[in-house]
Amino acid sequence: MTDVMTLILGGGRGTRLFPLTHMRSKPAVPIGGKYRLIDIPISNCLHAGLKRIFVLTQFNSASLNRHVAQTYRLDMFSEGFVEVLAAEQTPDNSDWFQGTADAVRQAARHFAGHEADYYLILAGDHLYRMDFCELIDAHIESQADITIAAQPVNAADATQMGIFRFDATGQINGFEEKPNAARLADMKSSAPKGSTVGGLSPDKPFVASMGIYVFSRDTLLDILQRPGIDFGKEIIPAALGALNVHSYLYRGYWADVGTIAAFYDANIQLTQRGAPFNFFHAHRPIYTHPRFLPSTRAYGCAVDASIVAEGCYLDQCRISESVVGIRTHVGARTSIARSVLLGADYYQEERAGRGEVDLGIGSDVVLDRVIVDKNARIADGVRLVNDRNVTNADGDGWCIRDGIIVVPKGAVVTAGLPA
């Protein structure tokens, strides 16, 4: 693993995850009550012994930079590091990152001088737990130029992902980014059992790219000298037939949480018994910033099928199928169902004055299918329930995206949705 260097892509503007990305980049979005999305790929790397990691950032990167700097301080007696490479204008290039491949190309001036035989390229907004040792070993054993982690998917998911086509021997002979329904019939994988893609189920006959790549050093540096700004749309299709491109089939849990609906579903799924992904693992936990918060206090509460992070204060409330983030304050007689509360960055030391709203969730509040971003203030008696099943809307201190109510970071809500 000392021969491998990791590059984690910080992503673009994150418009599909707005307003959660209004003040932060996608990898900095909190998840699971106390973590951030960037913790997932970095933790997977550290468990695999990959300790030379560059994080490529561009938009709203301040909170991501701060989190990485405060959390991942590796042993000073090793050569390990987790370093942020922010987009920069140079005498040779005055443009910002134009795509995934362009981001790596512009960052090459910083990482190409380090010794590395292989480059592992990851996204910063995916939820999964993978043993990268197995992926890299597969790349080396197959003598591939490029190895792409892939996973079986159904037809509905296939139209939103990059899909591989295989020949009868299991070799990749085609790739298409987000094919439409008409093209899907030609993208089904029918390789025989025992091949690279053997054993696909009838309900998941397509093989999709996970946006996780392993490049041999010379291959990547040569590719970066050629035109092309995106790995999925340009680099990978152009490499087929010209380079030795292999897939690594991964059958564990993986989710792209790049939209409001996907982010909400991933969080709510964490609260379910036997959830396919769990932040706790006896040998491979997900790391994050240690905050040294007190344990949560609860008085006269009913909490069911929920995750409650540390440092919270819950007063005579009902919480079900929800994620409650760090430092959350919930007032008396409040009902929270199927909601995701991202918590707060600080405690409110004194109660708000007359006419002002305290930090957190007030008393007699009703929340159902709501995402409440950090440092939000919801006044007493507010009801946020999408009774009319509105898909998208904007209100005072709240909005609706993909049918889910979202309270942006730092927002103040004094009036709820009409019943």
C-alpha positions as CSV (number, residue, x, y, z in Angstrom):
1,M,0.0,0.0,0.0
2,T,3.0,2.3,0.2
3,D,3.1,2.3,-3.6
4,V,-0.4,3.8,-3.8
5,M,-1.4,7.5,-3.6
6,T,-5.1,8.5,-3.1
7,L,-6.8,11.4,-4.7
8,I,-10.3,12.3,-3.4
9,L,-12.4,14.6,-5.6
10,G,-14.3,17.3,-3.7
11,G,-16.9,17.7,-6.3
12,G,-18.5,20.6,-8.1
13,R,-21.1,23.1,-7.0
14,G,-23.4,20.4,-5.6
15,T,-26.6,22.0,-7.0
16,R,-28.6,18.8,-6.6
17,L,-27.9,18.8,-2.9
18,F,-28.8,22.5,-2.5
19,P,-29.5,24.1,0.0
20,L,-27.3,21.8,2.1
21,T,-24.4,22.9,-0.2
22,H,-25.2,26.6,0.0
23,M,-22.4,27.2,2.5
24,R,-20.3,24.0,2.2
25,S,-19.0,21.5,-0.4
26,K,-20.6,18.1,-0.8
27,P,-18.0,16.2,1.1
28,A,-18.4,18.5,4.1
29,V,-22.2,17.8,4.4
30,P,-22.9,16.2,7.8
31,I,-24.3,12.6,7.9
32,G,-25.3,10.1,10.5
33,G,-25.6,12.6,13.3
34,K,-21.9,13.4,13.8
35,Y,-19.9,12.5,10.7
36,R,-19.2,14.3,7.4
37,L,-19.3,12.6,4.0
38,I,-15.5,13.1,3.5
39,D,-15.0,10.8,6.5
40,I,-16.1,7.8,4.5
41,P,-13.4,7.6,1.8
42,I,-10.7,8.8,4.2
43,S,-11.6,6.1,6.8
44,N,-11.7,3.4,4.1
45,C,-8.2,4.5,3.0
46,L,-6.7,4.5,6.5
47,H,-8.1,1.0,7.2
48,A,-6.3,-0.2,4.0
49,G,-3.0,1.3,5.1
50,L,-3.3,4.1,2.5
51,K,-1.9,7.1,4.3
52,R,-0.9,9.5,1.5
53,I,-4.1,11.3,0.6
54,F,-4.8,14.4,-1.3
55,V,-8.3,16.0,-1.2
56,L,-9.0,18.1,-4.3
57,T,-11.4,21.0,-3.4
58,Q,-12.9,24.0,-5.2
59,F,-16.3,25.3,-4.2
60,N,-17.3,26.4,-0.6
61,S,-14.2,24.5,0.7
62,A,-13.6,26.4,4.0
63,S,-15.5,24.0,6.3
64,L,-14.1,21.0,4.5
65,N,-10.5,22.3,4.8
66,R,-11.1,23.0,8.5
67,H,-12.6,19.5,9.2
68,V,-9.7,17.7,7.4
69,A,-7.1,19.8,9.1
70,Q,-8.6,19.3,12.6
71,T,-9.4,15.6,12.2
72,Y,-6.7,13.8,10.2
73,R,-3.3,14.6,11.9
74,L,-1.3,11.6,11.1
75,D,1.8,10.3,12.9
76,M,4.7,12.8,12.4
77,F,7.2,9.9,12.3
78,S,5.6,8.4,9.2
79,E,5.3,9.8,5.7
80,G,1.5,9.8,5.9
81,F,-0.6,12.9,5.3
82,V,-4.1,14.0,4.4
83,E,-3.7,17.3,2.5
84,V,-6.1,19.6,0.8
85,L,-5.3,20.7,-2.7
86,A,-7.5,23.7,-3.5
87,A,-8.2,24.8,-7.0
88,E,-5.8,27.6,-8.0
89,Q,-5.1,29.8,-10.9
90,T,-1.6,29.5,-12.3
91,P,0.5,31.1,-15.1
92,D,-0.3,27.9,-17.1
93,N,-4.0,27.7,-16.4
94,S,-6.4,30.4,-15.3
95,D,-9.5,28.2,-15.2
96,W,-11.1,26.4,-12.3
97,F,-11.7,22.6,-12.4
98,Q,-13.8,21.8,-15.4
99,G,-14.5,18.1,-14.5
100,T,-13.1,15.1,-12.6
101,A,-10.2,14.5,-15.0
102,D,-9.4,18.2,-15.3
103,A,-9.3,18.4,-11.5
104,V,-6.7,15.6,-11.3
105,R,-4.8,17.2,-14.3
106,Q,-4.5,20.5,-12.6
107,A,-3.5,18.9,-9.3
108,A,-0.8,16.8,-10.9
109,R,1.8,19.5,-10.5
110,H,1.6,18.8,-6.7
111,F,1.3,15.0,-6.6
112,A,3.3,13.7,-9.6
113,G,6.6,14.3,-7.8
114,H,5.7,11.8,-5.1
115,E,6.7,8.2,-5.6
116,A,3.7,6.1,-6.4
117,D,3.1,3.2,-8.8
118,Y,-0.7,3.4,-8.6
119,Y,-3.3,6.1,-8.1
120,L,-6.6,5.5,-6.3
121,I,-9.2,8.1,-7.3
122,L,-12.3,8.4,-5.2
123,A,-15.4,10.6,-4.9
124,G,-16.0,12.5,-1.7
125,D,-19.8,12.1,-1.5
126,H,-20.4,8.4,-1.5
127,L,-21.5,6.1,1.4
128,Y,-19.9,2.7,1.6
129,R,-17.3,0.5,3.4
130,M,-14.8,-1.1,1.0
131,D,-11.5,-3.0,1.4
132,F,-9.3,-1.1,-1.0
133,C,-6.6,-3.7,-0.5
134,E,-8.7,-6.2,-2.5
135,L,-9.4,-3.6,-5.2
136,I,-5.7,-2.7,-5.7
137,D,-4.6,-6.4,-5.5
138,A,-7.1,-7.2,-8.3
139,H,-5.7,-4.3,-10.4
140,I,-2.1,-5.6,-9.9
141,E,-2.9,-9.3,-10.5
142,S,-4.8,-8.5,-13.8
143,Q,-2.0,-6.2,-15.0
144,A,-4.6,-3.7,-15.8
145,D,-3.9,-0.1,-16.9
146,I,-7.2,1.0,-15.3
147,T,-9.5,-0.8,-12.9
148,I,-13.0,0.5,-12.2
149,A,-15.0,-0.5,-9.1
150,A,-18.5,-1.5,-10.3
151,Q,-21.7,-2.9,-8.8
152,P,-24.8,-4.6,-10.1
153,V,-27.8,-2.2,-10.4
154,N,-31.4,-2.3,-11.6
155,A,-32.9,-0.5,-14.6
156,A,-34.1,2.5,-12.6
157,D,-30.7,3.2,-11.2
158,A,-28.9,2.4,-14.4
159,T,-30.2,5.5,-16.2
160,Q,-28.4,7.7,-13.5
161,M,-25.0,6.0,-13.6
162,G,-22.2,5.0,-16.0
163,I,-23.0,1.5,-17.4
164,F,-20.6,-1.1,-18.7
165,R,-21.2,-3.6,-21.5
166,F,-19.2,-6.8,-21.5
167,D,-18.3,-9.4,-24.2
168,A,-18.7,-13.2,-23.8
169,T,-15.4,-13.4,-22.0
170,G,-16.3,-10.8,-19.4
171,Q,-14.1,-8.1,-20.8
172,I,-15.4,-4.5,-21.0
173,N,-16.2,-3.6,-24.6
174,G,-18.5,-0.6,-24.0
175,F,-19.3,2.1,-21.5
176,E,-22.1,4.7,-21.5
177,E,-22.7,7.5,-19.0
178,K,-26.4,7.7,-17.9
179,P,-27.9,5.8,-20.9
180,N,-31.6,6.5,-21.6
181,A,-34.2,3.7,-21.3
182,A,-34.0,3.0,-25.0
183,R,-30.2,2.3,-24.8
184,L,-30.5,0.1,-21.7
185,A,-31.5,-3.0,-23.7
186,D,-28.0,-3.0,-25.3
187,M,-26.2,-2.6,-22.0
188,K,-27.3,-5.7,-20.2
189,S,-24.3,-7.9,-19.1
190,S,-24.5,-11.5,-20.2
191,A,-21.0,-12.8,-19.4
192,P,-20.9,-16.5,-18.5
193,K,-20.8,-17.6,-14.9
194,G,-17.3,-17.5,-13.5
195,S,-16.2,-14.5,-15.6
196,T,-15.6,-11.0,-14.3
197,V,-19.3,-10.2,-14.1
198,G,-20.7,-13.7,-13.5
199,G,-23.7,-14.3,-11.3
200,L,-25.7,-11.1,-12.0
201,S,-29.3,-11.4,-10.8
202,P,-32.3,-10.9,-13.1
203,D,-33.4,-7.9,-11.1
204,K,-30.0,-6.3,-11.4
205,P,-28.7,-7.1,-14.9
206,F,-26.6,-4.0,-15.4
207,V,-23.1,-3.2,-14.1
208,A,-22.5,0.4,-13.1
209,S,-19.4,2.3,-12.3
210,M,-19.0,3.5,-8.7
211,G,-16.7,6.3,-9.6
212,I,-13.8,4.6,-8.0
213,Y,-10.7,4.1,-10.2
214,V,-7.2,2.6,-9.9
215,F,-4.7,3.9,-12.5
216,S,-1.2,2.6,-13.0
217,R,1.1,5.6,-12.7
218,D,2.3,5.9,-16.4
219,T,-1.3,5.4,-17.6
220,L,-2.7,8.2,-15.6
221,L,0.1,10.7,-16.3
222,D,-0.1,9.9,-20.0
223,I,-3.9,10.3,-20.1
224,L,-3.7,13.7,-18.4
225,Q,-1.6,15.0,-21.3
226,R,-4.5,14.3,-23.6
227,P,-7.8,16.2,-24.1
228,G,-10.8,15.3,-21.8
229,I,-12.2,16.8,-18.7
230,D,-14.3,14.0,-17.2
231,F,-13.4,10.4,-16.4
232,G,-16.8,8.9,-16.9
233,K,-17.9,10.8,-20.0
234,E,-14.6,11.0,-21.9
235,I,-11.5,9.3,-20.4
236,I,-13.0,5.8,-19.8
237,P,-14.8,5.5,-23.1
238,A,-11.7,6.6,-25.0
239,A,-9.5,4.1,-23.1
240,L,-11.6,1.0,-24.1
241,G,-9.9,-0.9,-26.8
242,A,-6.7,1.2,-26.4
243,L,-5.8,0.2,-22.8
244,N,-6.3,-2.7,-20.6
245,V,-9.4,-1.7,-18.6
246,H,-10.8,-4.1,-16.0
247,S,-13.8,-4.0,-13.6
248,Y,-13.8,-4.9,-10.0
249,L,-17.3,-6.1,-9.0
250,Y,-18.3,-4.9,-5.5
251,R,-21.4,-6.4,-4.0
252,G,-21.6,-4.5,-0.7
253,Y,-23.7,-1.5,0.2
254,W,-22.9,1.7,-1.8
255,A,-24.9,4.9,-2.2
256,D,-24.3,8.1,-4.1
257,V,-25.8,10.8,-1.8
258,G,-25.6,13.6,-4.3
259,T,-29.3,14.6,-4.2
260,I,-31.6,15.7,-1.4
261,A,-33.7,12.5,-1.8
262,A,-30.7,10.2,-1.8
263,F,-29.2,12.0,1.2
264,Y,-32.4,11.8,3.1
265,D,-32.9,8.1,2.3
266,A,-29.4,7.2,3.3
267,N,-29.8,8.9,6.7
268,I,-33.2,7.4,7.4
269,Q,-31.9,3.9,6.4
270,L,-29.3,4.2,9.2
271,T,-32.1,4.1,11.8
272,Q,-33.6,0.8,10.6
273,R,-33.0,-2.5,12.3
274,G,-30.4,-4.5,10.2
275,A,-29.5,-1.5,8.1
276,P,-27.2,-2.4,5.1
277,F,-24.7,0.2,6.3
278,N,-23.7,1.1,9.8
279,F,-21.2,3.6,11.0
280,F,-20.1,1.2,13.7
281,H,-17.8,-1.7,12.7
282,A,-15.7,-3.7,15.2
283,H,-12.6,-3.4,13.0
284,R,-13.3,-0.7,10.4
285,P,-15.1,2.2,12.2
286,I,-15.6,5.5,10.4
287,Y,-13.5,8.2,11.9
288,T,-14.4,11.8,12.4
289,H,-13.5,14.9,14.4
290,P,-13.4,14.2,18.2
291,R,-15.5,16.8,19.9
292,F,-15.4,15.7,23.6
293,L,-19.1,16.4,24.0
294,P,-21.1,15.3,27.0
295,S,-23.6,12.4,26.7
296,T,-27.1,13.3,25.6
297,R,-29.7,14.1,28.3
298,A,-33.4,13.1,27.9
299,Y,-36.3,13.8,30.2
300,G,-39.7,12.1,29.8
301,C,-39.0,11.3,26.1
302,A,-40.2,8.5,23.8
303,V,-37.4,7.6,21.3
304,D,-37.9,4.8,18.8
305,A,-35.8,3.6,15.8
306,S,-33.7,6.6,16.0
307,I,-30.0,7.7,16.2
308,V,-29.3,10.4,18.8
309,A,-25.7,11.9,18.7
310,E,-23.9,13.2,21.8
311,G,-24.4,16.5,23.4
312,C,-28.2,16.8,22.9
313,Y,-30.9,18.0,25.3
314,L,-34.3,16.3,24.8
315,D,-37.3,17.5,26.9
316,Q,-40.5,15.5,26.9
317,C,-40.5,14.9,23.2
318,R,-41.3,12.1,20.8
319,I,-38.8,11.0,18.2
320,S,-39.2,8.2,15.8
321,E,-37.3,7.0,12.7
322,S,-35.0,10.0,12.8
323,V,-31.4,11.1,13.1
324,V,-30.6,13.7,15.7
325,G,-27.3,15.4,15.3
326,I,-24.8,16.8,17.8
327,R,-25.9,19.5,20.3
328,T,-29.5,19.4,19.2
329,H,-32.0,21.0,21.7
330,V,-35.6,19.8,21.4
331,G,-38.4,21.4,23.4
332,A,-41.3,19.9,25.3
333,R,-44.2,18.2,23.6
334,T,-42.4,18.3,20.2
335,S,-43.0,15.4,17.8
336,I,-40.2,14.5,15.3
337,A,-40.8,11.7,12.8
338,R,-38.8,10.5,9.8
339,S,-36.5,13.5,10.0
340,V,-32.8,14.3,9.8
341,L,-31.5,16.9,12.2
342,L,-27.9,17.9,11.5
343,G,-27.4,19.5,14.9
344,A,-25.5,22.6,15.8
345,D,-21.9,23.9,15.8
346,Y,-22.2,25.5,19.2
347,Y,-24.4,25.8,22.4
348,Q,-26.6,28.8,23.1
349,E,-25.4,30.1,26.4
350,E,-28.4,32.3,27.2
351,R,-32.0,32.1,26.3
352,A,-33.1,34.3,23.5
353,G,-34.9,37.5,24.3
354,R,-38.5,38.4,23.7
355,G,-39.4,38.1,20.0
356,E,-36.3,36.0,19.2
357,V,-36.1,32.3,18.6
358,D,-33.8,29.9,20.6
359,L,-31.3,27.7,18.8
360,G,-32.7,24.3,18.0
361,I,-36.2,22.9,17.9
362,G,-38.8,24.7,20.1
363,S,-41.8,23.4,22.1
364,D,-45.0,22.0,20.5
365,V,-43.3,21.6,17.1
366,V,-44.3,18.9,14.6
367,L,-41.7,17.7,12.1
368,D,-42.3,15.0,9.6
369,R,-40.0,14.2,6.6
370,V,-37.8,17.2,7.3
371,I,-34.1,17.9,7.0
372,V,-33.0,20.6,9.5
373,D,-29.5,21.9,8.7
374,K,-27.0,23.1,11.4
375,N,-27.7,26.1,13.7
376,A,-31.3,26.4,12.6
377,R,-33.9,27.9,14.9
378,I,-37.5,26.6,14.8
379,A,-40.0,28.6,16.9
380,D,-42.6,27.1,19.3
381,G,-45.7,25.7,17.7
382,V,-44.3,25.5,14.1
383,R,-45.6,22.6,12.0
384,L,-43.5,21.4,9.1
385,V,-45.4,18.6,7.4
386,N,-45.8,18.3,3.6
387,D,-49.5,17.3,3.7
388,R,-50.1,18.4,0.1
389,N,-47.2,16.3,-1.2
390,V,-45.6,19.3,-2.9
391,T,-42.5,18.4,-4.8
392,N,-40.6,21.7,-4.9
393,A,-41.5,25.0,-3.1
394,D,-39.9,27.9,-1.2
395,G,-41.1,29.4,2.1
396,D,-39.9,31.7,4.8
397,G,-36.9,29.8,6.4
398,W,-37.7,26.5,4.6
399,C,-38.0,25.0,1.2
400,I,-39.2,21.7,-0.3
401,R,-36.9,19.7,-2.6
402,D,-37.9,16.2,-3.9
403,G,-40.9,16.3,-1.6
404,I,-38.7,16.7,1.5
405,I,-38.9,19.8,3.6
406,V,-35.4,21.4,4.1
407,V,-34.5,24.0,6.7
408,P,-31.2,25.6,5.6
409,K,-28.2,26.2,7.8
410,G,-28.8,29.1,10.2
411,A,-32.4,29.6,9.1
412,V,-35.1,30.9,11.5
413,V,-38.6,29.4,11.0
414,T,-41.5,31.1,12.7
415,A,-44.3,29.8,10.6
416,G,-44.8,26.3,9.2
417,L,-46.5,24.9,6.1
418,P,-50.3,25.4,5.7
419,A,-52.3,22.2,6.5
